[in-house]
Amino acid sequence: MRRIYLDNAASTPVDPQVLEILTRTSLECYGNASSMHSDGTRAKELLEYARSGLASVVNCHPEELYFTSGGTEANNWALKGFCLANRSKGNHIIISSIEHDCILNSCRWLQKQGFIITIVPVDGFGITQPDILERAISDKTILVSVMHVNNELGTIQPIAEIGRIAHEKKVAFHTDACQSFGKIPLDAGELAADMISINAHKIYGPKGVGALFIRKGTDIEPLLHGGGQEQGIRSTTENIPGITAFVKAAEVCHSVQFEEQVRIDHLSGKLRDNLFRRFENVYFNGSPEHNIPGIVNFSFSGQEGQAIRLLLMLDEEGISVSAGSACSSNHEGSGGSHVLRAIGRDPVESRGAVRVSIGRYNTESDIEQFCDSLTRIMQKLNPIYSF
Ligand SMILES: Cc1ncc(COP(=O)(O)O)c(C=O)c1O
C-alpha cells in the first residue's frame, strides 16, 4: 500500500537532488574543515561555497549566516545568546502566544535567569496584533521574537510591521522562519530583523541542520563552546554533507517557490471545498486571508474529542496527518494545543484539531483519497451524523 503523507509541516521527504548532494558530499568530502591538509581545505571551500549560496537565497552577507543543528538550536541561541549578551541594557522580552515550544521553553529558562517575559495575545484567526505588541514595549525591553508562520495554523504573522516597530523603539527583533523559509518570500535585506532562524527538514532537506542569520553588529553569546568554528561563536566540527544538502534544498525551493506554492494552494483549496461539501459540522482554524498555502487545520464541531482516534484510523488506512503540531514530543498533555487555546478554543476544542499539511509530492489523488477515507471513518465514528 502506498502511504499518503500529508504531514509536511512536521517534516518533509528528502528531495532526490538533495539526497544526491548529501550522499556525494558524505562519500567524497569527509575531511574536517579545520584540518590543514587538502581534504580539510576542500571541506572548508565547500562549506564557504554553501554559505554563499544560502546568503544569495536569504539576501544577506555570507558571514551573517551561522549553521546550526536545526531550528530548535537556532531559536535557543537567538533568545538565550542575545539576552545573555545584552542583559546590561534591559531584562524584558516580548513573544507571541503561538510561538513554537523551543521559543516558549527558552523563555521559561530565561525567566529563571531573571528575565521578564511578556506574551502578547493573537486574534481569533491566530494573528499577532502589532499595536498590542507596541504597547508592551518598555524601556527595559531588549528583544521581540515573533514567528513568521505558525506551524499549527499556517498563519502568516505581520513580521515586517513588527520588525519596524521594534527597530523604531531600538529593540532587537528575531523571527522563527522555520515554517516560512522556502515557501513564501523571506528577505533578510528588506526585513527589519536582527536574527532569523531557518532549518532544512521542512524544505525537503535532511534533519539536524539549520542556520541562524545574525545581522552584523548584533551582540550574541555562544551556546556551544569549543574549537571556535563558525567565526568563533558556534563550535563543533561542521556537518558539511548536511549543510551542502540544506543549501541545495533551499536553492531548489527558491527556484520553484512560486509555481510550487500555486500548485499547493490549489490542492489546499480543493481539500477545503471537499471538507465543506462533505461535513456540515466542519470548521477551520486559522486565517482565511493570511495563511500559508499547504496548512489546513480543521475540527468537527461536537466531535473534537475524537481527533486522536481519527488520526489513528487514518494511519491504519495509510494516511499520515497531525493532530495539532508534531513538533513537540509531549503532545501538550491534557490542556491541548497552546496555539488553539491562544485563538480562543476551549480545552476540549484545543485537543480536537486535525492538521493536514500538503507538500511537493502530494497530488490531487492524495487529496481525494484522504477525503474518501475521512468520510468513511467519520461514518464509523458517528453513524448518526449524515455526511
Ligand atoms: C516553527 C518551528 N520552529 C522550530 C521548529 C524546530 O525545528 P527543528 O526540528 O529543526 O529543531 C519547528 C519544527 O520542527 C517549527 O515548526
The ligand as an ORCA input file, in Angstrom:
! r2SCAN-3c Opt
* xyz 0 1
  C       8.015     26.978     13.745
  C       9.045     25.958     14.119
  N      10.149     26.350     14.789
  C      11.095     25.484     15.144
  C      10.993     24.143     14.853
  C      12.064     23.207     15.308
  O      12.972     22.929     14.276
  P      13.918     21.631     14.311
  O      13.021     20.443     14.214
  O      14.814     21.801     13.107
  O      14.691     21.687     15.567
  C       9.838     23.684     14.179
  C       9.570     22.272     13.865
  O      10.291     21.390     13.790
  C       8.857     24.622     13.789
  O       7.757     24.245     13.138
*
